[in-house]
Amino acid sequence: MRKIRYPNGKQMPDTPASSYVPERMKANEFLAMMQAKQQGAANRGMTLEEEVNESNQYYVAQEIAAVHKKPTPLQIVKVDYPSRSAAVIREAYFRQPSTTDYNGVYRGRYIDFEAKETRNQTSLPLKNFHEHQINHMRLVHKQDGIAFAIIRFTMQAETYVLDASHVIRFWDDAHQADGRKSIPYAYIAKNGHRIQESYRPRLDYLSVIDRCYFS
């Protein structure tokens, strides 16, 4: 039996028969399948992520930018070799990513960002972020890279680019005795930059990056 565990040690449910993994499936095929399952089951804001991914594919195809989503790292614990040409993964763990979800290069600058979506109409809860993501954006900022968050308020159907400096400040304040645990919608609408949806790319966030960081 294969055992796949999340970073908190919790074991994934047994693989249903409809998604049975053949014994001779190559290791890289198995990794790709399990990472797709983990993303589909665990990630919030999948609609936003799909739009960002689609936009990135367009940017790459048109040679506008090279931006990609980082795969969730998988730590393989046990592998069996039933034959010299086959490897069967018996146990693996999804490791906690140490950086943000997206990174790449645009107009000669390094860019790094997170995509977050919320159904909350009044604020973005800071629990949507992890400490390692904040620390990574903080480091990118210090190295003069472009770090930001793409934030979608689902109920308002509005999506914004918010520079990482704002996210970092709210995160640091939240750890004070009376600090608030969210970023108000009104603050993001005022200090962020709204992304207009279009046909191709679906979410043209680089046009916002042009105005904010290159003008």
N, C-alpha and C positions, 0 to 999 in steps of 0.2 A: 504493500500500500504506500502511495506517495503522501508525504506530509509537507504541506506548504504553510508557513507561519508568517504572520504579520509582525512588525517591529515590537509590538507589545507582548509577543509570545503566544497570542491566541491562534489556534489552528484554524485554517480555512475549512469550511464544510467539505465533506467528501464530494469528489467530482461526480456530477450526475452522469447517467449512462449516455445521454445525448451528446455529452462533450468528452466521452472517453478518449484517453490518449493512447494510441497504439504503442505497444512495447518497443517497436523499432523506430519510433519518431525520433528524429535527430534532436540533440540537445538544444540547438539554437531555435528550432521550430517550437519546442516545448516552452522555452523562455519567452518567445514572442507571444504565444497563446496565453500563458499565465499572466504576463504583464498586462495584456489587453483585458483579461478578466478582472484583474485587480483594479485597473483604472476605471472600468465600467461600474464596479461594485462600490468602490470607496471614494472616488473623487466627487466633490461637490461642484456644481456649476458646469456640468458636462456640456450644456448647450453653448455656453460662452467659450469653453475650451475648444469645442469643435469649430466654432467660428474663427477663433484665433489660429488654430491649426490650419484651417482652410486658407486663411489670409496669408499665413506664412508660406504655404505651398505656392500660392500665387506670386509672392515676392521672390521666392527662389526661382521659379520657372521663368519669370521676367528679368531675372538677374538684377533685381532692385536691392535686395538684401539677402543675407544668409542668416536666418533665424530659425531655430529648431526647439522643439520640446525635448527636455532631457528625459530619458527613460528612467523608470524607478529601478534602482539597483536591486539585484537579486543575489543573495548569498547561497551558494549551493553547499549543502552539508554532506549529502550522501549520493554517490553515483555508482551504479552497477554497470559492468561491461559484459553482457551476455555473449558478445563476440568481438573480434578485433575491430570491426567496422561500425559498431553500434555502441551508444552510450544511453543508459536509462537513468534519469534523475529520480531518486527515491525520496529525497527530503531537501527542502529549500526554504529560505526565509526571505520575505520582502524586507529590505533594510530601509531605515529612515533616511530619506534624501538629506544631503548636507547643504544643499544650495537651493536656489529658486527653480521654478519650473521651466523658464525659457531664457535662452541667451543667444547671442549672435553678434554680427557686425553689420553696421549700417553707416554708409558715408564715411568710412574710416574710423568710426567710433564703436567701442564695445557697448552693447546694450544688454540689460538683464532685468527681467521682470516676473511678476506673479500675476495670475488672473484669478479674481475672486468674484463670486456672485452671491447675492443675498436676496431673500424675499422680504426682509425687514424694510419697511417703508421709511423709517426715520434715521437709521444709522447702519454702519457696517461693523458688526461685532469684531473686536480684535482677536477673538478666539479663532477666527478664520486663518490667522497667521500663526506660524511657529517661530520659536526663538531663533532657530538656525537660519530661517529665511531673513529675519530682521538683521541678524549679525552679518549675513552675506551681503545684503543690500548696503549696509553701513560700510563694509569694506570696499565695495564697488564704488561708492560715493567718494571715499577717501582717495581712491586711485583715479579719480576724474572720469570714471565710466558713467554711463547713463543708466540709472536704476529707477524703476517706477512700478506702479501697480495699475493694472487694468481692472476697474471695478464696475460691476453691473448691478443696478437696482432693478430687479426683475419686474416688480409691480409697476414701476414708473417707465419701464422699457427705455432706460437711459444707461449709457456706458461712458465711463470717464477714464482718462489717464491722470493719475495723481503721482507727483514726484515722490520718490522714496523718502525724502527729507520730512515730509508731512507724516507719513506712516511711522517713521522712526520716532518722531517727537511724541505722537500719541501713544506709541508703545512704551516709551520711557516714562511718560506721565502716568500711564496706567499702573505702573509699579510703585507709585507713591501712595501714601495712605488714603488720600481722597481722590485719586485719579480715576477718570471715567474709563470704562472698558469698551468703548466703541468710538468710531469716528462719525460724527453727525452727517446726515445726508446733506444738510444745508451747507456745511463746511466743504464737503467734496464738490458740490455744485458750484460753489464760489471759487474755490482754489484749484479745482481740477479743470480739465479741458475735455469737453464732450467729444466723443467719437461719433461721426455720422456714418450710418450704415449705407452700404451701396451694393451694387451687383458684383463687381469684381474689383478689388477684393471685397468680401462681405463686410469686414471690419477694418477700415483703412486707418489703423492707428498710427502708421508711419507719417501720415500727413500732419497729425498732431505733434509727433516728435519733431518734424521739420519746423513747425511754428515755435515750439517750446525751447528747443536746444540748438537750432541752427540759424535762427533769424537774428 
